[in-house]
Amino acid sequence: MADDKAKKNVRQYMIVILGDGGVGKTCLTTRMTLNHFVDQYDPTLEDTNRKQLVLDGQTCLLDILDVPGQQEYRALEEQYVESGECFVVAYSITSRPSFDRIRYYHEEITQVG
């Protein structure tokens, strides 16, 4: 009974990580959730990771959706954005085009939201 009450007090958030392919979204997610850095590139199809933490004295559960950045998955972006409550837009400091596309991702987020 006490365990059920504790589960009800856990706030849950869906975080969506967007950005072009190869900019480090999976590395960022893995570092945050597993405290491990992945130094090899393996294109992600879609992956959800969980992280429990205490924020301002409140237990929170973060569902972090690492979405594919490849062009062929652009049609699914609206679906990903609709499921999110918080967004991280990643880019590579070695790729000006990935930085320039931040505006595109921002527009996607604001149009759906």
N, CA, C and O atoms as a GROMACS GRO file, in nm:
protein
  452
    1MET      N    1   0.082  -0.119   0.000
    1MET     CA    2   0.000   0.000   0.000
    1MET      C    3   0.087   0.126   0.000
    1MET      O    4   0.064   0.219  -0.078
    2ALA      N    5   0.189   0.129   0.088
    2ALA     CA    6   0.279   0.244   0.093
    2ALA      C    7   0.356   0.258  -0.038
    2ALA      O    8   0.387   0.369  -0.081
    3ASP      N    9   0.389   0.143  -0.101
    3ASP     CA   10   0.460   0.145  -0.228
    3ASP      C   11   0.376   0.210  -0.337
    3ASP      O   12   0.428   0.285  -0.419
    4ASP      N   13   0.245   0.181  -0.340
    4ASP     CA   14   0.155   0.243  -0.437
    4ASP      C   15   0.149   0.394  -0.419
    4ASP      O   16   0.146   0.469  -0.516
    5LYS      N   17   0.147   0.438  -0.293
    5LYS     CA   18   0.143   0.581  -0.263
    5LYS      C   19   0.271   0.648  -0.312
    5LYS      O   20   0.267   0.758  -0.367
    6ALA      N   21   0.385   0.582  -0.291
    6ALA     CA   22   0.513   0.637  -0.335
    6ALA      C   23   0.516   0.650  -0.487
    6ALA      O   24   0.569   0.749  -0.539
    7LYS      N   25   0.461   0.552  -0.558
    7LYS     CA   26   0.458   0.559  -0.705
    7LYS      C   27   0.372   0.675  -0.754
    7LYS      O   28   0.404   0.737  -0.855
    8LYS      N   29   0.263   0.704  -0.683
    8LYS     CA   30   0.176   0.814  -0.722
    8LYS      C   31   0.244   0.949  -0.702
    8LYS      O   32   0.211   1.046  -0.771
    9ASN      N   33   0.338   0.957  -0.608
    9ASN     CA   34   0.408   1.083  -0.581
    9ASN      C   35   0.525   1.108  -0.675
    9ASN      O   36   0.587   1.214  -0.669
   10VAL      N   37   0.556   1.014  -0.761
   10VAL     CA   38   0.666   1.030  -0.857
   10VAL      C   39   0.613   1.106  -0.978
   10VAL      O   40   0.518   1.063  -1.044
   11ARG      N   41   0.677   1.219  -1.007
   11ARG     CA   42   0.640   1.297  -1.125
   11ARG      C   43   0.715   1.240  -1.244
   11ARG      O   44   0.833   1.207  -1.234
   12GLN      N   45   0.646   1.230  -1.356
   12GLN     CA   46   0.706   1.172  -1.476
   12GLN      C   47   0.710   1.276  -1.587
   12GLN      O   48   0.613   1.348  -1.609
   13TYR      N   49   0.823   1.284  -1.656
   13TYR     CA   50   0.842   1.381  -1.763
   13TYR      C   51   0.895   1.309  -1.886
   13TYR      O   52   0.977   1.218  -1.876
   14MET      N   53   0.847   1.352  -2.003
   14MET     CA   54   0.896   1.299  -2.130
   14MET      C   55   0.986   1.405  -2.193
   14MET      O   56   0.941   1.515  -2.227
   15ILE      N   57   1.113   1.371  -2.208
   15ILE     CA   58   1.212   1.460  -2.269
   15ILE      C   59   1.245   1.404  -2.407
   15ILE      O   60   1.277   1.286  -2.420
   16VAL      N   61   1.237   1.488  -2.508
   16VAL     CA   62   1.266   1.447  -2.645
   16VAL      C   63   1.396   1.516  -2.689
   16VAL      O   64   1.409   1.638  -2.680
   17ILE      N   65   1.491   1.436  -2.735
   17ILE     CA   66   1.617   1.490  -2.784
   17ILE      C   67   1.616   1.486  -2.936
   17ILE      O   68   1.608   1.380  -2.997
   18LEU      N   69   1.624   1.605  -2.996
   18LEU     CA   70   1.619   1.620  -3.141
   18LEU      C   71   1.753   1.672  -3.193
   18LEU      O   72   1.829   1.735  -3.119
   19GLY      N   73   1.780   1.647  -3.319
   19GLY     CA   74   1.900   1.696  -3.384
   19GLY      C   75   1.934   1.608  -3.502
   19GLY      O   76   1.880   1.498  -3.517
   20ASP      N   77   2.021   1.658  -3.586
   20ASP     CA   78   2.061   1.583  -3.704
   20ASP      C   79   2.135   1.455  -3.664
   20ASP      O   80   2.182   1.442  -3.551
   21GLY      N   81   2.144   1.362  -3.757
   21GLY     CA   82   2.215   1.237  -3.734
   21GLY      C   83   2.362   1.261  -3.709
   21GLY      O   84   2.425   1.342  -3.777
   22GLY      N   85   2.417   1.192  -3.611
   22GLY     CA   86   2.560   1.198  -3.584
   22GLY      C   87   2.606   1.314  -3.499
   22GLY      O   88   2.726   1.337  -3.487
   23VAL      N   89   2.512   1.390  -3.439
   23VAL     CA   90   2.555   1.507  -3.359
   23VAL      C   91   2.582   1.473  -3.213
   23VAL      O   92   2.636   1.555  -3.140
   24GLY      N   93   2.546   1.352  -3.169
   24GLY     CA   94   2.577   1.311  -3.033
   24GLY      C   95   2.458   1.296  -2.940
   24GLY      O   96   2.474   1.296  -2.818
   25LYS      N   97   2.338   1.282  -2.996
   25LYS     CA   98   2.218   1.268  -2.913
   25LYS      C   99   2.224   1.142  -2.826
   25LYS      O  100   2.191   1.148  -2.707
   26THR      N  101   2.266   1.031  -2.884
   26THR     CA  102   2.276   0.906  -2.808
   26THR      C  103   2.386   0.915  -2.703
   26THR      O  104   2.369   0.867  -2.591
   27CYS      N  105   2.498   0.976  -2.737
   27CYS     CA  106   2.606   0.995  -2.639
   27CYS      C  107   2.558   1.079  -2.522
   27CYS      O  108   2.587   1.047  -2.407
   28LEU      N  109   2.486   1.184  -2.551
   28LEU     CA  110   2.433   1.271  -2.447
   28LEU      C  111   2.335   1.196  -2.357
   28LEU      O  112   2.342   1.207  -2.234
   29THR      N  113   2.246   1.120  -2.417
   29THR     CA  114   2.147   1.043  -2.342
   29THR      C  115   2.214   0.936  -2.256
   29THR      O  116   2.181   0.920  -2.139
   30THR      N  117   2.308   0.864  -2.314
   30THR     CA  118   2.377   0.758  -2.240
   30THR      C  119   2.458   0.815  -2.125
   30THR      O  120   2.461   0.758  -2.016
   31ARG      N  121   2.521   0.926  -2.147
   31ARG     CA  122   2.599   0.990  -2.041
   31ARG      C  123   2.508   1.032  -1.926
   31ARG      O  124   2.544   1.016  -1.809
   32MET      N  125   2.393   1.085  -1.959
   32MET     CA  126   2.302   1.133  -1.856
   32MET      C  127   2.236   1.019  -1.779
   32MET      O  128   2.220   1.028  -1.657
   33THR      N  129   2.199   0.912  -1.847
   33THR     CA  130   2.125   0.805  -1.781
   33THR      C  131   2.213   0.697  -1.720
   33THR      O  132   2.179   0.641  -1.616
   34LEU      N  133   2.325   0.666  -1.783
   34LEU     CA  134   2.410   0.556  -1.738
   34LEU      C  135   2.546   0.601  -1.685
   34LEU      O  136   2.626   0.520  -1.638
   35ASN      N  137   2.572   0.732  -1.694
   35ASN     CA  138   2.700   0.787  -1.653
   35ASN      C  139   2.815   0.720  -1.727
   35ASN      O  140   2.920   0.689  -1.670
   36HIS      N  141   2.793   0.698  -1.856
   36HIS     CA  142   2.890   0.632  -1.942
   36HIS      C  143   2.896   0.709  -2.074
   36HIS      O  144   2.793   0.753  -2.124
   37PHE      N  145   3.015   0.725  -2.130
   37PHE     CA  146   3.030   0.795  -2.257
   37PHE      C  147   3.055   0.695  -2.368
   37PHE      O  148   3.146   0.612  -2.360
   38VAL      N  149   2.974   0.703  -2.473
   38VAL     CA  150   2.989   0.616  -2.590
   38VAL      C  151   3.067   0.694  -2.695
   38VAL      O  152   3.025   0.803  -2.735
   39ASP      N  153   3.179   0.639  -2.739
   39ASP     CA  154   3.262   0.712  -2.835
   39ASP      C  155   3.252   0.658  -2.977
   39ASP      O  156   3.331   0.698  -3.063
   40GLN      N  157   3.158   0.569  -3.002
   40GLN     CA  158   3.140   0.515  -3.137
   40GLN      C  159   3.002   0.553  -3.188
   40GLN      O  160   2.906   0.554  -3.112
   41TYR      N  161   2.994   0.585  -3.317
   41TYR     CA  162   2.867   0.625  -3.377
   41TYR      C  163   2.793   0.503  -3.429
   41TYR      O  164   2.846   0.426  -3.510
   42ASP      N  165   2.672   0.486  -3.383
   42ASP     CA  166   2.583   0.380  -3.428
   42ASP      C  167   2.446   0.444  -3.445
   42ASP      O  168   2.382   0.476  -3.345
   43PRO      N  169   2.399   0.465  -3.569
   43PRO     CA  170   2.273   0.536  -3.589
   43PRO      C  171   2.158   0.475  -3.508
   43PRO      O  172   2.138   0.354  -3.507
   44THR      N  173   2.085   0.562  -3.440
   44THR     CA  174   1.973   0.522  -3.356
   44THR      C  175   1.845   0.520  -3.437
   44THR      O  176   1.818   0.613  -3.513
   45LEU      N  177   1.766   0.415  -3.420
   45LEU     CA  178   1.634   0.413  -3.482
   45LEU      C  179   1.534   0.483  -3.392
   45LEU      O  180   1.455   0.565  -3.439
   46GLU      N  181   1.536   0.453  -3.268
   46GLU     CA  182   1.458   0.520  -3.164
   46GLU      C  183   1.490   0.448  -3.035
   46GLU      O  184   1.497   0.325  -3.032
   47ASP      N  185   1.510   0.523  -2.931
   47ASP     CA  186   1.546   0.462  -2.805
   47ASP      C  187   1.491   0.547  -2.692
   47ASP      O  188   1.497   0.670  -2.696
   48THR      N  189   1.437   0.481  -2.590
   48THR     CA  190   1.389   0.551  -2.472
   48THR      C  191   1.468   0.502  -2.352
   48THR      O  192   1.482   0.381  -2.329
   49ASN      N  193   1.518   0.595  -2.276
   49ASN     CA  194   1.594   0.566  -2.154
   49ASN      C  195   1.522   0.629  -2.037
   49ASN      O  196   1.448   0.726  -2.052
   50ARG      N  197   1.543   0.572  -1.920
   50ARG     CA  198   1.479   0.626  -1.799
   50ARG      C  199   1.585   0.665  -1.698
   50ARG      O  200   1.690   0.601  -1.686
   51LYS      N  201   1.556   0.770  -1.626
   51LYS     CA  202   1.644   0.816  -1.519
   51LYS      C  203   1.555   0.866  -1.406
   51LYS      O  204   1.469   0.951  -1.426
   52GLN      N  205   1.578   0.812  -1.287
   52GLN     CA  206   1.505   0.860  -1.170
   52GLN      C  207   1.598   0.951  -1.092
   52GLN      O  208   1.716   0.920  -1.072
   53LEU      N  209   1.545   1.064  -1.047
   53LEU     CA  210   1.624   1.157  -0.969
   53LEU      C  211   1.532   1.235  -0.876
   53LEU      O  212   1.410   1.230  -0.889
   54VAL      N  213   1.592   1.306  -0.783
   54VAL     CA  214   1.516   1.390  -0.691
   54VAL      C  215   1.542   1.534  -0.730
   54VAL      O  216   1.657   1.578  -0.737
   55LEU      N  217   1.435   1.607  -0.755
   55LEU     CA  218   1.442   1.746  -0.798
   55LEU      C  219   1.357   1.829  -0.703
   55LEU      O  220   1.236   1.810  -0.694
   56ASP      N  221   1.419   1.921  -0.632
   56ASP     CA  222   1.349   2.003  -0.533
   56ASP      C  223   1.272   1.918  -0.433
   56ASP      O  224   1.160   1.952  -0.395
   57GLY      N  225   1.333   1.808  -0.389
   57GLY     CA  226   1.272   1.721  -0.290
   57GLY      C  227   1.165   1.628  -0.345
   57GLY      O  228   1.107   1.550  -0.269
   58GLN      N  229   1.138   1.635  -0.474
   58GLN     CA  230   1.035   1.553  -0.540
   58GLN      C  231   1.102   1.447  -0.625
   58GLN      O  232   1.188   1.478  -0.707
   59THR      N  233   1.062   1.321  -0.608
   59THR     CA  234   1.115   1.215  -0.692
   59THR      C  235   1.055   1.228  -0.832
   59THR      O  236   0.934   1.240  -0.848
   60CYS      N  237   1.141   1.227  -0.931
   60CYS     CA  238   1.099   1.242  -1.071
   60CYS      C  239   1.152   1.127  -1.154
   60CYS      O  240   1.260   1.074  -1.128
   61LEU      N  241   1.076   1.089  -1.253
   61LEU     CA  242   1.117   0.987  -1.348
   61LEU      C  243   1.122   1.052  -1.485
   61LEU      O  244   1.020   1.100  -1.537
   62LEU      N  245   1.240   1.054  -1.544
   62LEU     CA  246   1.258   1.112  -1.676
   62LEU      C  247   1.257   1.002  -1.780
   62LEU      O  248   1.338   0.909  -1.774
   63ASP      N  249   1.166   1.011  -1.875
   63ASP     CA  250   1.167   0.925  -1.993
   63ASP      C  251   1.232   1.007  -2.102
   63ASP      O  252   1.178   1.110  -2.145
   64ILE      N  253   1.348   0.963  -2.148
   64ILE     CA  254   1.425   1.039  -2.245
   64ILE      C  255   1.419   0.969  -2.379
   64ILE      O  256   1.470   0.858  -2.394
   65LEU      N  257   1.355   1.033  -2.474
   65LEU     CA  258   1.336   0.976  -2.608
   65LEU      C  259   1.445   1.028  -2.699
   65LEU      O  260   1.450   1.146  -2.732
   66ASP      N  261   1.532   0.938  -2.739
   66ASP     CA  262   1.642   0.967  -2.831
   66ASP      C  263   1.592   0.933  -2.970
   66ASP      O  264   1.580   0.815  -3.006
   67VAL      N  265   1.564   1.035  -3.050
   67VAL     CA  266   1.500   1.012  -3.180
   67VAL      C  267   1.604   1.006  -3.291
   67VAL      O  268   1.712   1.064  -3.279
   68PRO      N  269   1.571   0.936  -3.399
   68PRO     CA  270   1.665   0.929  -3.511
   68PRO      C  271   1.679   1.064  -3.580
   68PRO      O  272   1.581   1.137  -3.595
   69GLY      N  273   1.799   1.097  -3.621
   69GLY     CA  274   1.822   1.224  -3.688
   69GLY      C  275   1.835   1.211  -3.838
   69GLY      O  276   1.853   1.310  -3.908
   70GLN      N  277   1.828   1.090  -3.888
   70GLN     CA  278   1.845   1.068  -4.031
   70GLN      C  279   1.723   1.121  -4.108
   70GLN      O  280   1.610   1.119  -4.059
   71GLN      N  281   1.750   1.168  -4.228
   71GLN     CA  282   1.649   1.230  -4.313
   71GLN      C  283   1.526   1.141  -4.334
   71GLN      O  284   1.414   1.191  -4.340
   72GLU      N  285   1.546   1.010  -4.346
   72GLU     CA  286   1.434   0.921  -4.376
   72GLU      C  287   1.333   0.910  -4.262
   72GLU      O  288   1.225   0.854  -4.281
   73TYR      N  289   1.366   0.963  -4.144
   73TYR     CA  290   1.275   0.957  -4.030
   73TYR      C  291   1.208   1.091  -4.001
   73TYR      O  292   1.139   1.104  -3.900
   74ARG      N  293   1.227   1.189  -4.087
   74ARG     CA  294   1.170   1.323  -4.065
   74ARG      C  295   1.018   1.320  -4.052
   74ARG      O  296   0.960   1.401  -3.980
   75ALA      N  297   0.953   1.229  -4.122
   75ALA     CA  298   0.806   1.222  -4.118
   75ALA      C  299   0.755   1.188  -3.978
   75ALA      O  300   0.640   1.219  -3.946
   76LEU      N  301   0.836   1.125  -3.896
   76LEU     CA  302   0.795   1.086  -3.761
   76LEU      C  303   0.818   1.195  -3.657
   76LEU      O  304   0.774   1.182  -3.542
   77GLU      N  305   0.886   1.303  -3.695
   77GLU     CA  306   0.922   1.406  -3.598
   77GLU      C  307   0.801   1.466  -3.528
   77GLU      O  308   0.805   1.487  -3.407
   78GLU      N  309   0.695   1.492  -3.600
   78GLU     CA  310   0.576   1.550  -3.538
   78GLU      C  311   0.523   1.459  -3.428
   78GLU      O  312   0.484   1.507  -3.321
   79GLN      N  313   0.521   1.330  -3.452
   79GLN     CA  314   0.477   1.233  -3.351
   79GLN      C  315   0.567   1.239  -3.228
   79GLN      O  316   0.518   1.237  -3.115
   80TYR      N  317   0.698   1.247  -3.248
   80TYR     CA  318   0.792   1.257  -3.136
   80TYR      C  319   0.768   1.385  -3.056
   80TYR      O  320   0.765   1.383  -2.933
   81VAL      N  321   0.751   1.495  -3.128
   81VAL     CA  322   0.733   1.624  -3.063
   81VAL      C  323   0.602   1.628  -2.984
   81VAL      O  324   0.597   1.685  -2.875
   82GLU      N  325   0.497   1.568  -3.038
   82GLU     CA  326   0.369   1.565  -2.968
   82GLU      C  327   0.378   1.492  -2.834
   82GLU      O  328   0.305   1.525  -2.740
   83SER      N  329   0.466   1.394  -2.824
   83SER     CA  330   0.478   1.316  -2.701
   83SER      C  331   0.565   1.384  -2.596
   83SER      O  332   0.567   1.341  -2.480
   84GLY      N  333   0.636   1.489  -2.634
   84GLY     CA  334   0.731   1.551  -2.542
   84GLY      C  335   0.674   1.661  -2.455
   84GLY      O  336   0.577   1.728  -2.489
   85GLU      N  337   0.738   1.677  -2.339
   85GLU     CA  338   0.707   1.787  -2.248
   85GLU      C  339   0.826   1.882  -2.236
   85GLU      O  340   0.812   1.998  -2.198
   86CYS      N  341   0.943   1.830  -2.267
   86CYS     CA  342   1.066   1.907  -2.261
   86CYS      C  343   1.150   1.864  -2.381
   86CYS      O  344   1.146   1.748  -2.422
   87PHE      N  345   1.226   1.958  -2.435
   87PHE     CA  346   1.302   1.928  -2.556
   87PHE      C  347   1.447   1.973  -2.542
   87PHE      O  348   1.476   2.078  -2.485
   88VAL      N  349   1.535   1.890  -2.595
   88VAL     CA  350   1.676   1.924  -2.606
   88VAL      C  351   1.708   1.915  -2.754
   88VAL      O  352   1.684   1.813  -2.818
   89VAL      N  353   1.763   2.022  -2.809
   89VAL     CA  354   1.804   2.021  -2.949
   89VAL      C  355   1.956   2.021  -2.951
   89VAL      O  356   2.020   2.112  -2.899
   90ALA      N  357   2.013   1.916  -3.011
   90ALA     CA  358   2.158   1.898  -3.013
   90ALA      C  359   2.213   1.928  -3.152
   90ALA      O  360   2.146   1.907  -3.253
   91TYR      N  361   2.336   1.978  -3.154
   91TYR     CA  362   2.407   2.000  -3.280
   91TYR      C  363   2.554   1.972  -3.256
   91TYR      O  364   2.600   1.964  -3.141
   92SER      N  365   2.628   1.956  -3.363
   92SER     CA  366   2.772   1.931  -3.354
   92SER      C  367   2.847   2.061  -3.377
   92SER      O  368   2.816   2.136  -3.470
   93ILE      N  369   2.945   2.088  -3.292
   93ILE     CA  370   3.024   2.210  -3.311
   93ILE      C  371   3.114   2.201  -3.434
   93ILE      O  372   3.173   2.301  -3.475
   94THR      N  373   3.123   2.082  -3.492
   94THR     CA  374   3.205   2.065  -3.613
   94THR      C  375   3.119   2.063  -3.740
   94THR      O  376   3.170   2.038  -3.849
   95SER      N  377   2.989   2.088  -3.725
   95SER     CA  378   2.900   2.085  -3.841
   95SER      C  379   2.808   2.207  -3.841
   95SER      O  380   2.708   2.211  -3.770
   96ARG      N  381   2.844   2.305  -3.921
   96ARG     CA  382   2.761   2.425  -3.931
   96ARG      C  383   2.618   2.392  -3.976
   96ARG      O  384   2.524   2.452  -3.923
   97PRO      N  385   2.597   2.300  -4.072
   97PRO     CA  386   2.459   2.268  -4.111
   97PRO      C  387   2.375   2.214  -3.994
   97PRO      O  388   2.256   2.244  -3.985
   98SER      N  389   2.435   2.136  -3.904
   98SER     CA  390   2.358   2.086  -3.790
   98SER      C  391   2.319   2.200  -3.696
   98SER      O  392   2.212   2.197  -3.635
   99PHE      N  393   2.405   2.301  -3.684
   99PHE     CA  394   2.373   2.420  -3.605
   99PHE      C  395   2.263   2.501  -3.673
   99PHE      O  396   2.170   2.548  -3.606
  100ASP      N  397   2.272   2.517  -3.804
  100ASP     CA  398   2.172   2.595  -3.879
  100ASP      C  399   2.034   2.532  -3.870
  100ASP      O  400   1.933   2.603  -3.878
  101ARG      N  401   2.027   2.401  -3.852
  101ARG     CA  402   1.896   2.333  -3.847
  101ARG      C  403   1.828   2.346  -3.710
  101ARG      O  404   1.715   2.301  -3.694
  102ILE      N  405   1.894   2.408  -3.614
  102ILE     CA  406   1.829   2.431  -3.485
  102ILE      C  407   1.698   2.508  -3.504
  102ILE      O  408   1.598   2.477  -3.440
  103ARG      N  409   1.700   2.605  -3.592
  103ARG     CA  410   1.579   2.685  -3.620
  103ARG      C  411   1.466   2.594  -3.671
  103ARG      O  412   1.351   2.611  -3.632
  104TYR      N  413   1.499   2.498  -3.756
  104TYR     CA  414   1.399   2.404  -3.806
  104TYR      C  415   1.336   2.326  -3.691
  104TYR      O  416   1.214   2.314  -3.683
  105TYR      N  417   1.418   2.272  -3.602
  105TYR     CA  418   1.366   2.194  -3.488
  105TYR      C  419   1.283   2.282  -3.395
  105TYR      O  420   1.179   2.239  -3.344
  106HIS      N  421   1.326   2.404  -3.374
  106HIS     CA  422   1.250   2.497  -3.290
  106HIS      C  423   1.112   2.521  -3.350
  106HIS      O  424   1.012   2.522  -3.278
  107GLU      N  425   1.106   2.540  -3.481
  107GLU     CA  426   0.977   2.561  -3.548
  107GLU      C  427   0.888   2.438  -3.536
  107GLU      O  428   0.768   2.450  -3.514
  108GLU      N  429   0.946   2.319  -3.549
  108GLU     CA  430   0.869   2.196  -3.533
  108GLU      C  431   0.807   2.189  -3.394
  108GLU      O  432   0.690   2.157  -3.380
  109ILE      N  433   0.885   2.220  -3.294
  109ILE     CA  434   0.838   2.216  -3.155
  109ILE      C  435   0.728   2.317  -3.132
  109ILE      O  436   0.625   2.284  -3.072
  110THR      N  437   0.746   2.439  -3.177
  110THR     CA  438   0.646   2.544  -3.151
  110THR      C  439   0.520   2.524  -3.233
  110THR      O  440   0.412   2.563  -3.187
  111GLN      N  441   0.528   2.466  -3.351
  111GLN     CA  442   0.408   2.442  -3.432
  111GLN      C  443   0.320   2.332  -3.373
  111GLN      O  444   0.197   2.343  -3.374
  112VAL      N  445   0.382   2.228  -3.321
  112VAL     CA  446   0.306   2.118  -3.263
  112VAL      C  447   0.252   2.156  -3.126
  112VAL      O  448   0.138   2.123  -3.092
  113GLY      N  449   0.335   2.226  -3.048
  113GLY     CA  450   0.298   2.263  -2.911
  113GLY      C  451   0.192   2.366  -2.911
  113GLY      O  452   0.149   2.409  -2.804
   0.00000   0.00000   0.00000
